[in-house]
C-alpha cells in the first residue's frame, strides 16, 4: 500500500462515540449515591463485604480459619466466642464484636489485620451497622435461591417475553433517572443481528430485501431469517467451544492430534442449528453414552448423543508424564473445572486442596465428582453409530443361529479330544503361585469381570460359537474372545476390570490382523516413549503368539487391559475393513513367565464343502456383516469400574483420606439431590441433577450466557462465576424471568435469543445521551446498546465474505493452519495450510495448541486451556498493524478489488464506492465520505500514472481502497 493510502486510513470512531467513551472514563471512579436504610440487602451489600474482606480467615475453609470464627453462616457468626461476646448480635451493632474489631485503631486488634492490606470504607461500615441493627437478616446466596417470575403488571404479563424484557429494563432506568436512546437505523440493526447470530455480515442482496419492504414485522423478519441460517450453528458452536477448551491437538512436547476432535465440533453445529433443548445438550455432554433413547440424526439416523461426550478429552495432555497418577489428577481437575464453570458457573476446582475459601463447596464435593470421572473410561467410539446397525445385527444373528444349528453338533462330536485339554492346561510348575496373577482366562468360555463395548466382541465371547469368514466357517477347539465374531473391521472393545499392577510383566496370548493390546494405567491414554512404549503391543500375526507388556515402571498403580481391533497412529485411532484381534488368556507375572499349552487347531469347514443351503447362508452373512465396518472415530466415554475417590489431602494424590467420598451433587443443593447410585460412574444422575428445574443455577447460567453473547456483557458480568467472588446481577428480576421462561419454553436457545433480539433494548442505538452517561458511565442499565468489537473469527470471516472468497461448505476435517516463518518448534506440522484457509470459515481451521493462528490471538481468541465464557476485548496497536500488514488481508483486498472490476467495469465511481460500503458496512457512503474517497482514488491514479478514464480497471488502486475499508473501525465494530 502506498504512503498516501496509509495516510488516509482513519482508525477513529464517530465523534459521538468518543464523547461517550471520555465521559465513561471520567465517571468510572465516581462514588455512587449513599444507600438509604431500606436499601441495605444482605446478598447485594453485606455478603460481598464479608466475602471480600473476611472469608479468607473466617469462611467455609476450615484449614485456614482463624479464632474458630465462621462468618459465612448465621449460627456461627452469632455464637458465643471463646473470649466472650458475639461477633454479631442481631439488632445491636454497638455490642457486636465484628463492628468493634473493624473500627479499632489497635493494629493488634483491628480486622482485617494490617497484613491483609484490606480496609473497609466508612460506607461499608455504616452498611454493616445498619444491617445488624435491622436484625442481621441472613439469606442464602442469591444464586442458590430458586428463580421465580417477578411481579409484573397484568397487561405486561400477557405480552411476549420481548416486551417483558423491555418493561424491566425501562423500569430500572426510570428508577435511576436514566433516559434510553432511540432505536438504531434499520441497516445497522440488520448488520447487528447478522453478525451476532451468524458471525457474518449481511449480503447486500439480503440487506436490500429487508429494507425495501416497509413492514411493521421488519425486526421479526430479520431475526427469524438469521436464526434459520445454517451459519447460526457455526457461530454459536464457536462460542460453546470456548467453554469446552476445544482444540485439535494436545499441546505440550509434540502437540499430538486428538483423535476425531472435529466430530465434536460438527456435532455442536448441528445441535445449535437444530435448536436441541439445552437440557438435552447437557445430558449428552455428561452422559451421552448412557442415555436409553439417544438422539439420532434426523436424516442419516446415526447416534448424535454419544458425540457430546467428546469434550472430555479436549484438554491439553502430556505424551509421557513421569507420574500417570498426577496426570490423571490434572485431567480430571481440568474436566471438573470446565463442567462446573460451564454448566453451573461455580469454581468447584478451587476445592481440590481445601474447602472453598468463599463458596459453600467443601473438598468432598470435588472428590465426589472426581470419583465419577475416575469411574469413566476414555475410548474410541464410532462417530457414525447408525441405528440400522442394530437391524443388521439382528439379521446377522438369525443367520448365524441357522448356521450354528447345522454345524455345531458335528463340531462337538469331532472335538471331544480337544475339549478335554481344558483340564490339562496349567502354568509352568517351576513358577510359584505368588509370582503370577491370572487376569483373564477365556479358554473355557467364561469372561469373568471383563466387559464388552459395542458389537465386535459381543458376538464371540464364549466357546460354542462360529467364526464365519468369506470362504470358510471356523469352530475353535477352545474358548476365546474374538473381534471377528461378526466380521473383521467391526469395532468393539474388550476390557478387564481395574486391578493394581503387582508384577513386572503381563503376557497376553493373541492372534489377529492389526489389533491392539494396551495397558491403561490411571486412565492414561497417550502411551508414548520413553516411559510407556512397553505397555502397548500391536498384533499383526494371524497365528497365536504371546505378547509381553512391560509393567515394572507402574507397579502399585491402578490399571486395566484394553483389547481393540485396529490401532493408533500418533494417537489417532484407525480401523481398516480387515482388522481384527482375538485373545484367550492374560496373566501378570514377575521373573519367569508362565508356559502355556498350545491351542488345539480349530475345525474349519471350507465354504465349497458345505451343503448349498449352508453355503448360501454364509454368503448372505458375509455380505451383511461387512457393511458394519465404520472408519470414522472420535474419543468419547464408556463406563469403567465404579470408584469412590478418597480426598487427596492438600491436593496430593500420594496422601489419601481414610474415607472414600460417594458420588453425589453439590452440597449446597443436596436437599434436592440425594446421593447418586453407586453401581456405576453416576454420570447420568449427575447430568439429571444439573438440568433438574430444582437446580437454581443451570437455567440462570445459560440465559445469562445468551444475554452476554448478544449484548457483550451478561446480566451477571462474571458469566463463569456465580459464586461469592462473582459480580452481582445488574437486573436480578430480569435474570429470573429469563431463567423461568427459558425452562417453560422447552430450554430453547433460539427462542430466547429471538425474544431478546426483538426487544427494544436490543434495538437501541450505540450513541448515548451525554447526561445519562454521567450517571451510568459503564452502561450497566443499558440505556444504549453497547459498542461491540467483533471477535477474531467474525473479522476474518467477514473479510472473506465481502471479498467474495468465503467457501460456505460446512463440516469435515479441519483445514491445516497457515504456518508463518515465526511458527516453529516441536510438533510443527510438516505441511502448512493455505494462507486463506481454502476460504473456509474460521471454525473449520485447525486449532493446534502449540501453533495457534496469530491473527486470532491478536484479536483475543482465548488459549484453549480452560473455560472462557467471556473473552477479553483489548485495543492494542498489534490489531491495527495486523489489519494493515497481514498478507491474508492484502490477499483478500486484492480479490475484492478484482471481483469489483470484473462485475462493474462501467459503473460510475460513486456507485462503485457505494457498493463497497454496502458490502463492508451495510450502508451507503455519506456525501463527505464520497468526496474523500473519490479524492483519494484520483490522487492514487495520479501517483501511479493511471489515466482517469482507466481508474475503473486499475486493480492496484481498488486494492488500496479495499484495504482502507478493512482498516476502518466500522468494519470490526458493531455501531
N, C-alpha and C positions, 0 to 999 in steps of 0.2 A: 504494500500500500504506500502511496506517495505521502510526502510530508503534508501536502495540502489536505489530503484525505484525513490523515491523522488529526490534523488541527481542527477539522470540522466535526469530529466525533464528540457529541455532547453527552456527558455522563451525569446529567443533573436531573433531579425530579422537578415537577412543576412547582412554581413559587408557593402555591397554597400548601403543598405538602411540606416544603421547607419550614413554613411558619408553624405547621403542626408539630414537626419534629423538634424545633427550637423551643417551643412552648412546653412540650412534654419534658424536655431536658431541664428547663428552668423549674418546672413544678415537681420534678421527681422526688426531691427531698423535702417538700413542704409537709409539715405535720398536718394530720387530719384533725377534724373537729373533735373536741373533747366528748367523751362518752357520757351521756346522761345516765341517771340512776337506773332507769328502766331498760337501758340498752346493754347492761352487762350480762353476758351469757357465758356459761361455763365452757361450752365447746368452742365458741368463737373468740373468747377473750382470755379466759383463765387457764384452760388446759394448754394453749400454746406457751403461756408464760412459764408454767411448771415444766413443760416438756423441754423447752429451750434452755432453762436455767437450773433445773433441779433433778431431772430424772436420771442423769448420768450417775449420780450418787444415791438417789432416793427413788429409783424407779423399779421396773419389773426385774431387772437383772440382780439376782441375789449375790452373785460373785463380786460385785463392786459396790454393794450397798453399804452405806456408812451409818453408824449410830443405830442400826436396826430400825431405821425410819423409812417408811414407804409412803410416798405422796401420790401414787397413781391410783390408789383405792381409798374410798371414804373411810372404811372401817379401820384402816391402818393410820390414815392421816389424823383421825380424831381419837386414837387410842392414847392411853396414858404412857408418857415417855419414862425412860429409866430414871431420869433425874427430876421427875415430877413435871407437871404441866402437860399440855397437849399442843401439838403443832397447830391444829385448827380447832377452834371452839365455835361451832356454828352460832351466829348471832352476836359474837363477841370478839371482834378483831383486836381490841385493846389488850386482851389477855391471851391471845393466840401467839404461841412461841414463834411460829413461822414469820409473822409480821415483825416481831421484836428482833429476831435474828437478821431479817432483811434490812431493817432500819438501823442496825447497830453501827457504831463508829469504831468498835473494837476489832482490829484485824484478826484477833484470835476467836472472835465470836460471830462476826458477820457472815452471812450466807447470801449468795455463793461466796466461797472463800476467795481471797485475792488471787491465789494461784490459778483459779479457774478463768480469770480475766473476763468475768461476766458481771454486769451491774444492771439492776433493774432501774428503769426510768421512773420518775415521780408519777407519771401517768399509770404505769403498770402497778406500782404500789397502791395507788388510790383505787384501781380496779380490784385488786385483791382484797383490800379493806372493805370495799362496798359489797363484794360478793360474799365475804364471810358475815358481814353484818346483816345481809339479806337472808342468811340461813345456810350458806355454803351448799347450795343445791348441786348434787353430783349427777352427771348424766353419762351414759355410755358414750364412747367416741362416736361422733356423728355418722361415720361410715358403717358402724355396726347397728345403727337403728334402722329397722326395716323402712324402706321408702314408702311414702304414701302420697296420693294426689293432693295438691294444695286446694284450699277452698277458693273457688273461682265464682264470679257472678254467674247466675243461671244462663244468661244469654251467651256468655263465653264458653261455658262447659259444653254447649251443644255444637259449637263450631269446630272445624278441623283443627288438628294439632298445630298447624302453622299459625293460626290466629291466637291460640292459647299461648304459644311461644311469644308472640308479639305483645300480648297483654302483660305477661310477667316481665319482659324486658322493659317495656314502656313504663310500667308501674315502678320499677326500680329506678329508672331515670327520673321520673317525676318526683319521687321521694327525695332525690338528691338535687333537685332543681337543675337537671341536665336536659339540654334540648337536642333531640335527634336530628340528623341531617336528612334531606330528601333522598329519594332513590337515585341510583346511578343511571346513566344513559343506557338505552337498550343494547347498543353494541358492546359496551363494557360488561353488561350483565351476561350477554351470550359468551363473551370471552372468559369471564369468571367461571361460569358454570362448566364450560367445555374443559377448561384446564383442571378445575377441582374435581370433576367427576371422571375425566378420561385421561388427563395428563397431556392432552394435545390441544392445539389451537383450533378454533372453528374454521372450516374451509370457507373461502369467500362465497361459494355457492350456497352453503348452509346459512351463512350469515344473511345473504340476500333474501333467502326464502323466509327466514324468521322476520326480517324487518319489513318486507313488502306486505305481509298480511297484518292488517291492523285489527287485532282481536284482543278482547279482554283476557283471553286464555294464553296470551303471549308467553308469560313465565312458565305456565304449565307445559306448553308445547316444547319449550326449550329444555326444561328439566327432564321431562319424560323421554325426549329424544336422546339425550346423553346417558341417561340411566339404562336405556335399552342398547346402547352401543357395546359391542364386544370389547372395546377398549376400556370400558369401566372395570372389568375384571383385571386387566393388566395394571391399571393404576392402583386399585385397592389391594391387589395381591402384593404389590411392591411395598405398600405401607405395612402390611402384615409381615412381610419378610424382614423388616426392620426389627419387629418384636422377636422373631424366631431366630435371630442372628444368622440369617441364611448366607451360605457360601457354598461354592462348588469344590473347594479344597480345604485341607485340614490345617494349613499353616505350619508353623514350627520348622524343623530342619529342611524337609524336602517338599513341603506343600503338596502332599499326595492328594489325588482326587477322592471325593466322596462318592461312592458308587451310586449312580442313578439319582443324584440330588435333584436334578431338573424335573423329575416326575412329580416331586412335591410342589415345585413352583407351578407346574401346569395344573395340578390339582387345585391349587388356590385360585388360579384364574378362572377355571371352570366353576368353582364353588361360588365366587363372588358374582360372576355373570348370572348364574342360576339362582342367586339370592337364597342360597341354602340357609335355613334358620340358624342363627348364631349358636343356640344351644346344641344343635346337631353338630355344628362345626367343632365346638369344644369337645363334645363326646368323641368325635372322630380323632381329634388330636391325642387325647389321653388314652383312649381305649378303642380305636377303630378296628383293631383286630379281634375284639371280644364282643362286638355287637351281634345279637342274634339275627337281626334283619339289616344287614349293611345296605347303605345307599348305593345304588348302581347307576352307571351312566345311562341316560335315557335312550341313547341310540345304540351304542356299542355294547351295553349291558355288562361292562366289567365293574368290579368292586371299587367304588370310589372311597369308601370309608376307611379302608385299611391304609390308603395313601396318606391320610392325615398323620399317622404315626411317624412319617418320615422326618419330622422336625427334630426328633430326639438326637439323631446322630449328626446334626449340622454344626455342632460346636467345634472348636479347634481341638486338635489332638496330636499327641506325640507318636512317633513310629517305633520308638524303642526306649521307653522310660525305665529308669533304674528300679522304680517301685510301681508295679501294676496296681497295688492296693491304693497308693496315693493317687495314681492316675484315675482309678475308678472314683475315688472321692471327689476329685476335681471335676470330673464329667458329671457326676450326679449332682454335685453342688451347683454347677452351672445350669443343669436342667431344672432344678428346683427354683433357682433364681428366675429363670426365664418363665416358667409356668406361673409362679406366684405373682410376679410383676405383671405379666401379660393378662392373666385372667382375673385376678382379684386385687391387683395393684398394692401388694404388700411385699415388703423386703424380708421374706422368710429366711433367706440365706444368712441374714445378719445373726440368726440364732444358731449357727453351726457350732460356734465355740462357747457360747454362753447364752443365757436368756436375753432376748431382745432388750436393748437399752431403753427403748421408748414404748414400743407397742406390746400388747398382750400376746406375745408369741414366745412361749418357752422353748428351750432347746429340744424338748421332747417332740414338739410339733415338727421340727426339722427332721428328726430321725424317724418319725412315723412315716413321713414322705420318703425319706431315704430308703427305708425298708421296702416300700412299694416299688421303687425303681430298681433296687438291688434284686428284687424277685422277678425282674423283667429281663428278657434277653434280646439283644440286637441280632437281627437275622436278615439275610436276603429274602425278598418276597417278590413274586411276580407282579409287575406293575399293571399287567392286564389280566387280572384274575376273573376270567369270564364265567358267568353263570352257566353257560352252555357246557362248560367243562363237567359240571355235575351231571348233566344229561348224558354226556358221552361216557362218563364213568359208570353210570348205571347200565348203559347198554353193553359196555365192555365187561362189566361184572357178570351180566347174564350170559354172554358168550363164553366167558372163561369158565363159568359154572358148568356149562354144557360140555366143554372140552374135558374138564376135570372129571366129570361123571363117567366119561368114556375111558379115560386113560389111567386115572389114579388107582383103581382096583388092580389092574395088571401091574402097575409100577410097584405097588405094595408087595405083591407076590414075589416079584423078582428082586426085591430089595431087602429080604429078611436078613441076609448075612451082613449087609452094610449097617442096618439099623442096630444090630446087636453090638456094634463097635462103640456105641454111645457110652455104655457102661465101662468100656476098657480105656477110654481116653483119660489120661492123667498127666500131671506135671512131672518134670524131671525129679526123680526120687532123691537126687543129691541136693535139691533146693529145699530149705526148711520152710515150713508153713508161714512163718513170720516174715519171710523175705519177699513175699508177693501178696498182691491183693487182686482178687478177681473182680473186675469192673463190669463185665458182661459176658455171658456165655450163651449163645443163641443156637447152639447145635441141636438142642432138644426142642427148639421151637418156642422157648419162653424168653420174653424180652425184659422181664423184671420191671424195674422202675424207669427204664428208658422210655422216652416219649417220641412220637412221630409228629411232624408238622407237614401239612399238605399231602398231596396224593401219592408221591412216588413210593415211599417205604411202606405206607399203609397197605399197599396191595400185596406185599410179600414180607410179612414179619413172623410167620410161623412155618412149620416144616412142610405140611402136606398141602402144598400148592404148586402150581406150574409156572415156569418161566417161559413165556411164549415169544418166540422170535419170528423174524420174517420167513425163515426157511426151516425152522425146527421147533420142537417143543421139548423142554428140558425138565426133568424131575430130579431135583437134588436128593442125594442119599442122606444128607444130614441137614438139620435146620440152618438157616442163615437169614440175614436181613439184606434185601437187595432193592436198589432203586429202580431196577428194570422189571419190577413185578408187573407194571403196566406196559412200559416201553422205555428204551433208552431216551434220554433227552427230556424226561419228565422231572419237574422239580419236586424236591422234598427235603426234609432234614430229619435226622435221627440223632437224638441227644441223650446223654446219660443224665442222671440226677447230679446235683452238686456233690462233690466229695472233697476232702482235704488231701492234697498231694503229700504222700509219705515216702515215696520211693524215687529212685534216680531215673527210672525209665518206664515207659509204657509201651507194651507190644500190642499191636493190632494186626490180626490176620485179615487180609482183604484182597480183593481182585476187582478189576474194572477197566474201563476205558476213559480215563480222565475223571477222577473223583478226588475228594479232599478229606483228609483226616486232620482235625485241628483240636488242640487242647486250648480251651478258652479259660484263661486264668483271670479271676476277678473281673469278669465280663470285658476283658481287654480284647478288642477285635483286630487291632492293627499289628499283626505279627510280622516283625521285621528283624533283620540283623542289626547290630551284632549280638543282641542278648537272646532273641526269641525265635530265631530261624529254625531251631531244632524242634519246635512244637507244632510244626505243620508238615505233613507229608502228602505228596500228590501221587495218586495211584494211577499208573498207566499200563499195567500188565494184566491181561485177562486171565492169566493163571494165578493161583493163590500164592501170595507172598506174605512174609512177615515184615511189618513196618515198625520202626522204633522211633518214639518221640523222646527227646532228651528233656527231662524234668528236674534235673538236680538243682537248677537255679531257683526253682519256685516251690521247693518243699515247704510244707506248712501253710500253703496258700489254698484258697477256695478255687475250685475249677470244675469244668465239665468237658466231656468229649463231644465233639460235633462231627457228624459224617454227612457230607454233601456230594451229590453228583456235580460235575463241573469244577471250576477252580477260580481263584482270584488272580488277576493280573494287576499289579500295582494297586491293590485294594479295591479293584473293580471286579465284581462277581460276574462270571460269564458261564453260560451253559449251552453247549452245542447239541445238535439233534441226536448224536450218537454217544453222548457221555452217560456213564453210569458207574456205580460203585456198589460193592456188596462186602459184608464182613460177617465173621462167625464168632469171634472171640476178642476180648480186650482184657489185658492183665497188666497191672503195675508191678514192678519188681526192682530189686537192687542186686548188685553183684551179678551173678549168673542168671541168665534168662531161663524161662521155662522151655521144656522141649515138648512140642505138640505132636500128637499123632497126625499123620497126613490125612487129608479128607478123602473119602472114597469117591470114585468117579461117579458122576450123575448118570441117570438113564436118559438117553437122548433119542427122540423119535424124529427122524428126518421127515419133512413135510410130504415128500413124494411117496413115502412108505405108509402114510396114514390113509384110512378109508376116505373116500371122496367127500363124505359128509363132514368129517372132522377137518379135512384139508381146507374145505370151503370156509369153515368157521375160523380157522387160523388166518386165512386171507382177510376175512372181514375184520377180525380182531386187530390185525396189524394196521389196516387202513384207518380204523377209528383211533387206536391208541397213539399213532404217530401224530395225530392232529393236536395232541395235548402239549406238544412242545411249545415253550414260550422263551424268547431270547431277551426279554426286557425286564430288568430287575432294579429294585431300589432297596435301601436298608430301612427296614421297619422293625416292628416289635413282635415278640411272642412271649408267652408265659414261661417262667422258669421255676426253679424250686422256691417255695414260699420261705421268706426270710423276715424275721423281725429283728431290726438292727438295734444293737446297743447304742448308747450315746458315746461318741468319741470325746473323751474328756479334753477340754480346751481344743477341740478340733483335731486331736491327734489320733489317727487310726490304730496306733500301737497301744493306746491307753483306753480301755473299754470299760463301761459301767457294767455292773453285775446284772442289771435289769435290762431286758430287751423290750423295746417300745412297740406295742401293737400298731397295726395300720389304722389310721383314723384321719379325720379332717382337722381343721384349726380349732384350738381350744376355745377361742373367742366365740365360735359358732357351734360348740359341742352340744348345746341343748337341742339343736335341730338335727344333728347328725351323730348318732351314736357310733361306737366302734364298727369298723368295716368287717366283712367276712375275712377270716384269716387263712382260708384254704387256697388262696391264690395270691396274686400280686395286689389285689384290691384296687386296681386302676379303674375298673368300671364303676365301683362305688364312689371313688374319688371324683370321676367325671360327673356322675349324677349329683353329687353334693355341690360341685362347682356351679352347675346350672339349675339347681333347685331354686324355685322362686323364694323359698325361705332364706336363701343366702342373700344378705343385704348388699353384697359387694358387686357381684358379677354384672348385673344389668346396669348398675351405675357406672361401672368402669368402661363398658363398651360404648354406652351412649356418650360418655364424656370423650372417648377417643374419636367418635364420629364427629362430635362438635368441634373438637380440636382440629381435625383434618379439614374441616370446612372453613373454620374461622382463623386457624393458625394459633389458637390458644384454647385450651379446654376451660370449661366452667370450673374445674379443678385444674389449675395450671400444671401441677406435677402429675401428669397423666399416668405415670408408672408407680406412684406412691400415694395411697390414700391413708397412710398411717399418720402418726403424730408429727413426723418431720415433713409431711407433705403440706401443700398450701390448702387453705380453706376454700370451699366453693364460693364464687362470687354471687351465684344465684342458686342457693340451695333448693328453693321450691321448684325452680325450673329443672334442676338435675333430677329431682324425684319424679316430677311429672313425666319427663322423658323416659326414665327407667321403668316406671309402671306401665306407661303406654306402650313402650317397646315390647314388653312381655305380653301384654294384652293383644298386640297386633302380630303375634307369632314370631317374635325375635327377628323381624325383617330389617336388615341393614339398609336395603334400598328404600323401603318405605320411610324409615326415619330420615335418611338423607334427603329424600324427596320433600318431606314436610318442612325440614329445616331450610332447604333451598327455596321453597315457596314463601317463606316468611318475609315480611317487610324488613326485618332485622338483617337478613342476608342480602337484601337488595340495596341496602343503603350505599351511598357514595363513600369514597375513602377520604374525601375532603371535609375536615371537621370545622365546627364553629370555634373561633378563637376563644370566645368567652367560656365555652364548655370545656375546652382543653385545660384551662386553668384549674378547674375543679376535678377533672378526671384525666390527668395527664397520661396515664397508661391505658386509657380507653378500657378500663375494667368492665364498664357497664354498657359498652357497645353503642355509644351514641353515633359512631360511624363505623363503617366496615374497615377492618384492619388492612393496611397495605401489606400485601403478601409477596415475598420473593419466591419465585419458583424453585423447586428442588433441581439438583443437577440433572436428574433423568428427564424431567419435563423440559429443561432448557435444551438439552441435546436432542430430544425427540421433536421439540418444536422447530429447531434448526432444520432437521431432516424433513419435517412436514412442509415447511414453507419453501424449501429448496426443491421440493418435488421428488426427493430421493428416498422417502420413507417406504420401506417394504412392510406392509401390514400383515404379512404371514404370521400366524400365531403358533405357539407351542414348539416343542422339539429341543434337541440338544443345544447347549449354549454355543454362541459364536466365540471363538477364542479372542482374548484381549489383544489389542494392538500394543506391541512392545516398543517403547522408545529406547534409545541407546542408554538411558539412565536406569532402566529397569533391569537390574542384574542380580545375581545371587543364586543360592541353592534353590532348586525346584523351578528354575526359569523354564517356561515351556520351550520345547525345541523349535516351534514354528510360531511366528507372530500372526495374529489375526489381521484382517484388513483395517485400514485407517477408519473407514466409515462403518465398520461392523456389519458389512453387507447391507447396510441400510435398515437393519432390524432395530426394533425398539430396545431401549437400554435394559429392560428387564430380561432380555434374552442374551445379554452379554455375560460371559463367564466371570464369576466373582472369585478370583484367586486371592486368598488371604495375604500371600506374600507379594502379590503383584496387582494391587488394586488400581483402577484407572485414575490417572492424575486429574483428568477433567472433573470426574465425580467427586474426588476428595477435595478439590478446590472449592466446590460448591456444597461442601458439608455432608456428603454421604457418610454415614457412620461406619467405623471399622467394625466388622461383624463378629464381635466377641460376646456381646450381651444384649439384653433388650434395650432398644432405643425407640420408645414411643413418641418422643419429642426430639426431633433433630435440632442441632444447633443451627442458627441462622446468623452467619457472620457477614461482615462487609470489609473485605481486605483487598489490598492492591492486586494480589495474585488473581483475583476474579476478573478484573478489568484487563490485566495483562494476558490472561488466558483467552478471553474473547478477542483480543487484539492480535495475538500471535499464534494461537494454536493452529497447526496445519489442517486439522479437521474443519475448523471454522472457515479458513481460507478456501478449502476444497468445496465446501457447501455453498459459499458465497459465489464461487465460480459456476457451480451447477445452476444455482438460482438465476444468475445473470444470463447464462446461455439458454435456459428454458424460456426466459422472458424474450430474448432476442428471436428465438425460433417461433414463438407464438404470437408476437405482437410487433413485427418489424415496422409496420406503417403507423403504429399508434402514436398519437401526439404525446409530447414529453410529459405534460401534466397528467394525462390519462394513465400513462405507464407508471408514473410515480404513485398515483392513487392505487393502482393495482398492487404495487409493492406494499403500500401501507395497509391495504385490506388484508393481505396475507400475513403481515408481521404483527399488526396492532389491532386488527378487526375494526378499522375505521378509515375514513379518508383523511388525507392531509389537509391541514388548515391552510389558509392563504399565506400566512407568514412562512409556514413550513415549505409550501410550494416554491415561494420566491427564493428561500435559502437553498433548497435542494437544486433548483434549476440553475442558480448561480454557481453552485458547486460543480454541477455536471459540465457547465460551459467552461469553467476555469480548468477542469480536468482535461477537456478537449483541447484547449489552448496549450496546456502544459505538455500534452502528449502528441501534439501536432495533428489532431484529428479534425477534419473539416466538420463544420456544424451540421451539414446535411448527412454526415455519416455517423453522428452520435448514436442513433438508434441501433447501429450494428456493431458498436465497439464493445467487445467483451470486457476489456480491461477497465473501461470507465464504469460500466454497470456492476462489475465485480466489486470495485471500490465502494460504490453506492450501497450494494447489498451488505458489504462488510460493515459499513456505518450503521445500517439498520440493526444488524445483530448486536452491535455495541450500544445501542440505545437502552437506557434503563427501562424504558417502557416494554422492551422485548422480554426482559426477565422478571418484571414485576407485574402484579395484577393491581391496577389502579382504579 
